[in-house]
Amino acid sequence: LTYTSDQFTSDGDETTYEIQEGHTVHDVLVIINGLIQPPTAYTISGSTLTLSTNPMVGSVVDFRYLPV
């Protein structure tokens, strides 16, 4: 299987990110500084992913989209 991904560097204030359309918390892995976040740590509405807490400045925020 092949997955796609997006990567961002946190500015310390942002909790919302634009992601690929058509995904849910069940097929997106959120990884912050190498640590996989549980699905309870974020929500997805349309193409907006919202983290429950903002990552520290300079944190690498990685989204891995699993095949649907």
N, C-alpha and C positions, 0 to 999 in steps of 0.2 A: 504494500500500500504506500501511497505517496501523500504527503501532507504539504500544505503551504504555510507560510508564517509571515508575520509583521513584527518589527522590533522598534521600540521607542526608548528614548532616554528621558527619565522623569525630570520635570522642572521643580518638583516638590509640592506643587499646588494642584496639579491636574489629577482628576479621578475619572474622567470620561475620555474614551478613545473611540475613533471611527474604526470599525472592523469590516470584514467582508460580509455582505448581505447573506441572509439565509441560514445563519448559524444560531445555535442555542448553547446554554451552559453545558449541555451534554456532549457537544462535539468541538469545544474550544478548550485548549489547555492554556492557562495563564501562568507564566513563569516569571518571577521577579527575582533578579540576582541569582538565578539558578535554582530557586525553590518553587516547586509547583504549588499553586494556591488551590485550596478546596473550592468546589463550585459555590459554596455558601459565601465566599469572599467577594463575589461579583454577580452582577445581573446583566442580561442582554435584552435590549429592546430594539428591534429592527437592526440597524447597523451601528448602534451605540452600546459599547460595553462600559459599565460603571463599576469601579472598584469601591468596596466599602470603606477603605482607608487609602489615603494618598501615599505612594511610595516616597522614600527620602530622595532628596536632590541627587541626581546622577545615577539613580537606580536604573538598571536595564530591565525593561518591561517587554516580554516576548509573548506573542500570541501564536499558538500552533493550531491550525484548523485541520481537524481530522476529516477524512473523507465521509461524505454523507450519502 
